[in-house]
Amino acid sequence: MMFEAVIGLEVHAQLLTSTKIFCACSTQSAMPPNTNTCPVCMGMPGVLPVLNRKVVDFGIMLGHATGCCITPMTEFSRKNYFYPDLPKGYQITQHTTPLCSDGHLDIESDGNSKRIRIMRIHMEEDAGKSLHMTGEPHTCLDYNRSGVPLLEIVSEPDMRSGEEAAAYLRELRQVLMYLGICDGTMEEGSFRCDANISLKKPESDTYGTRTEIKNMNSFRNVQKAIDYEISRQRAILESGGEVVQETRLFNASDSTTAPMRSKEESHDYRYFPEPDLLPVVVDDAWIKGLESTMPELPAVLRKRLLEVYGLPAYDAGVLTQTKALAYYFEECAQGIDAPKDISNWIMTEVLRILNETGMSLSSFPVKPAMLADLISLVHRGDISGHMAKEVFSTMALTGRTAQDIVQEKGLSQLSDEAMIAEKAKEIIEAFPEEAARYRNGKVGLLSFFVGRLMGETKGKANPKLANRIMKDMLDKPSG
């Protein structure tokens, strides 16, 4: 029996505001437990929340970036449930009137484009954090995160594989980071995802029983968890069993999911309007004011790199991973008209050093103009590509220019045709048997002669020039 997967994602993006959503406590992370708290975010009796306007700004920006409709008047609700990390016994969120709705993101998966619809984007506060200490009989609670602002982005069930889900998450994360409203760090929990998965027959419009998966902290784990759950549900249905509606946890150690609790429904939370917060009225002036500050989004930038610079789609995808990397490329391109060469250098040497050192582009010693100058030296034949990599490594360590390093180390490439020809003649005369074999058809010996020539010049001879001169001389009849 054939089944088709139906996947929807709920993403929580922690916002880069300096204070929490309903109080003035700092959102700074890595602070001692329970130091960024106050009576408001701890839910003390008689306190009143005050909405952080920046949270609404960020929600509107994301809504605009994803083609959503912005709700003219939006309200908050109380989502009631009891858990130790929720000090009030309820979470302030949005239920019936989300800030944004009916949007979309376009993704690339398996070589195909696909539009994933976004059902809603709403604002809410985060809960605290439970710390389960190994070997201890108790749980510790840290409320620093309680009240930190979140945007919850809920997709329609438009994805059909773990690969599509991972592609959607990467695109959404990229948009959030380009907007500067979320740092997108999955490992630290500032970009979190829950996946809802069910199976149905391809010809049917009726979805099967869904399960929700939590505890996925990387794109790879999201894809693994979804693929495992699809296989698990398919095996149950093919054997005549029934899928149980539940919440499951992903276990990264063996790439499986395990039951956590029964799946809650909306009525289980007993939503009702938040009485301590007024409705938020979003007018056209507010929206247009934010639109004027919006940066170029990743999809638009990728398209521009393809059309203006003629880069391959793969290169454009790598270079637009972050705004900083894309802008680094464009600054380099102002210094030399060699977009593919610039792209190659960034994707290999620049990213290699950044990954090895953990350095950011803003502190990277090799500025775009310096990389452009280095590539220019290679294009002019002043240094070889091999030498250029050696020079680049020194530039990355010292911040010095390519020209200074080349002059100091005497790395200038030998491009004097007469001198190279003289050396080539000496080498051919020193190896008459090999020269005769070449002329008798063993053309692979050309690399032997070129290698000897590069050795004689200590690698400084222009490789293309050396190859041409040596071939021309060997092709001439002996004597």
C-alpha positions, -999 to 999 in steps of 0.1 A, spaced: 0 0 0 14 34 -10 13 64 14 23 100 10 38 120 39 21 153 50 44 176 70 38 209 87 63 228 109 60 250 139 90 272 143 98 294 173 123 322 166 138 340 196 139 377 188 170 400 191 154 426 214 174 440 243 145 435 268 117 409 272 83 411 256 63 424 286 89 438 310 122 456 311 144 426 320 174 419 298 173 391 272 211 386 275 220 349 276 246 331 296 238 350 328 237 333 362 204 315 368 174 336 378 192 370 376 173 384 346 139 383 363 114 406 379 79 403 393 63 407 358 81 378 341 79 357 373 41 361 374 38 377 408 2 388 419 -9 422 409 17 430 382 8 441 347 26 434 314 36 461 290 41 452 254 76 457 238 69 476 206 100 462 190 85 427 191 56 440 169 81 457 146 100 424 141 67 405 135 56 429 109 90 428 91 89 390 90 53 391 78 62 415 50 92 394 40 70 362 37 42 379 18 17 377 47 -13 398 54 -8 420 85 -38 419 109 -51 455 114 -61 448 150 -45 419 169 -50 407 204 -33 385 230 -46 354 247 -37 333 277 -27 297 269 -33 278 302 -11 248 312 8 239 343 45 231 341 72 241 366 91 263 340 59 284 335 57 306 366 23 322 358 5 289 350 -3 303 316 16 317 286 7 350 270 4 343 232 -20 350 203 -48 326 194 -76 339 172 -59 370 158 -23 363 149 -2 393 138 4 378 103 -13 352 82 -15 337 47 21 340 36 46 318 19 82 309 13 97 295 -19 122 267 -15 145 246 -37 145 209 -30 159 181 -51 164 205 -80 128 217 -79 111 249 -67 82 246 -44 60 271 -25 54 264 11 24 283 26 26 300 60 -6 298 79 3 323 106 30 342 125 22 353 160 39 368 190 43 351 224 66 348 255 90 320 261 89 298 292 117 292 316 142 263 314 142 231 333 176 216 341 176 179 348 208 172 367 224 139 360 224 117 391 203 142 411 168 135 424 155 170 417 151 194 387 165 229 387 146 258 372 161 289 355 136 316 347 160 339 329 144 329 296 108 334 309 93 363 290 119 363 262 100 373 230 93 347 204 77 347 170 59 314 162 58 306 125 33 279 116 34 264 81 6 247 62 11 210 58 27 214 24 59 195 28 62 159 17 97 148 28 124 155 54 145 171 27 117 196 19 113 204 56 150 210 60 150 233 29 121 253 43 139 257 77 171 269 60 152 294 39 132 307 69 163 309 91 181 329 64 152 354 61 152 359 99 190 365 100 189 388 70 162 409 87 184 410 118 156 398 141 169 364 151 204 349 153 192 315 140 213 294 164 195 261 166 220 245 190 213 272 216 175 271 211 170 306 195 156 288 164 135 258 174 113 235 154 84 211 161 73 188 132 37 175 127 37 144 105 9 122 91 5 98 62 -23 97 36 -31 78 4 -20 99 -26 -55 101 -41 -71 111 -8 -77 146 6 -81 132 41 -50 134 63 -41 105 87 -35 107 124 -6 130 131 23 129 156 44 158 167 82 155 170 102 177 194 139 180 205 155 185 170 184 209 172 199 209 137 187 207 101 202 173 98 183 160 128 151 175 116 154 156 83 164 124 102 136 126 126 110 132 99 123 104 77 123 80 106 87 90 116 75 85 81 90 50 80 76 42 114 40 53 106 42 35 72 52 3 88 22 6 113 -3 13 85 10 -14 62 7 -40 90 -30 -30 96 -24 -10 128 -34 25 137 -11 55 144 -16 70 178 -18 108 181 10 118 204 40 140 210 73 122 204 110 131 212 138 126 187 168 107 200 199 119 181 221 90 194 202 64 173 180 87 150 147 73 164 117 89 180 100 78 213 67 86 229 67 117 252 30 124 260 -4 124 243 -8 152 218 -27 182 231 -55 199 212 -64 236 212 -93 231 237 -69 215 262 -52 249 267 -85 267 276 -75 299 256 -92 331 266 -84 368 258 -56 383 279 -74 409 301 -42 429 310 -32 439 274 -51 462 250 -55 452 214 -27 463 191 -38 484 161 -14 482 132 -20 510 106 -5 515 71 19 541 83 35 517 108 38 490 81 52 513 54 77 528 79 91 494 85 91 484 48 115 513 41 141 498 64 139 463 50 171 448 36 175 429 4 162 394 11 182 362 3 160 350 -26 163 384 -43 201 386 -36 206 350 -50 187 360 -82 209 391 -86 241 372 -82 229 348 -109 218 376 -133 244 403 -127 275 383 -121 267 351 -141 275 328 -111 263 292 -110 233 286 -87 255 266 -63 279 295 -58 250 320 -54 235 297 -27 268 295 -7 276 332 -10 241 342 3 243 321 34 248 353 53 244 390 43 280 396 53 294 369 29 273 382 0 284 418 6 321 406 9 318 391 -25 303 422 -40 330 444 -26 356 421 -41 339 424 -74 343 462 -73 380 457 -74 383 431 -102 360 418 -129 364 381 -122 332 370 -104 338 332 -107 374 335 -94 363 356 -65 335 331 -57 360 302 -58 384 320 -34 356 328 -10 341 293 -10 374 276 -5 401 297 12 380 324 30 354 300 44 381 275 53 399 299 75 367 313 90 355 278 99 389 268 113 393 298 135 357 306 143 364 342 132 336 364 118 339 383 85 339 416 103 371 407 121 387 388 92 421 405 83 417 400 46 394 427 35 376 425 1 399 449 -16 429 429 -4 415 397 -19 407 415 -51 444 427 -53 456 391 -47 435 377 -75 448 405 -98 484 394 -91 474 359 -103 456 373 -134 486 394 -144 509 364 -140 529 380 -112 524 349 -90 510 315 -96 478 301 -81 499 279 -58 519 309 -46 487 329 -41 474 304 -16 506 307 4 503 345 2 467 344 13 475 323 44 501 349 54 476 377 47 450 360 70 475 358 98 491 392 95 466 415 77 493 426 53 487 432 16 495 406 -10 520 429 -27 540 434 5 542 397 11 552 389 -24 580 414 -24 593 404 10 594 367 2 606 371 -33 576 351 -47 572 371 -79 565 347 -107 591 343 -135 575 354 -168 606 363 -188 601 342 -219 638 343 -229 650 331 -195 624 303 -194 634 293 -229 670 291 -219 662 269 -189 640 247 -211 668 242 -236 693 232 -209 668 206 -195 661 191 -229 698 188 -236 703 172 -202 678 145 -209 682 135 -246 668 100 -243 635 113 -227 634 140 -254 637 114 -281 610 92 -266 587 123 -264 592 130 -301 585 93 -309 550 96 -294 554 95 -256 538 129 -252 530 122 -215 567 130 -209 559 167 -213 549 168 -176 583 154 -167 601 182 -185 578 209 -172 583 195 -137 621 198 -141 617 233 -154 595 243 -124 621 227 -101 650 246 -117 631 279 -112 620 270 -76 584 270 -87 586 306 -98 581 301 -136 547 310 -149 532 275 -153 512 282 -185 542 299 -201 566 271 -190 542 245 -204 539 263 -238 576 271 -242 587 235 -232 561 220 -256 572 242 -285 608 233 -280 602 196 -277 580 197 -308 608 210 -329 629 184 -347 661 176 -328 693 189 -342 
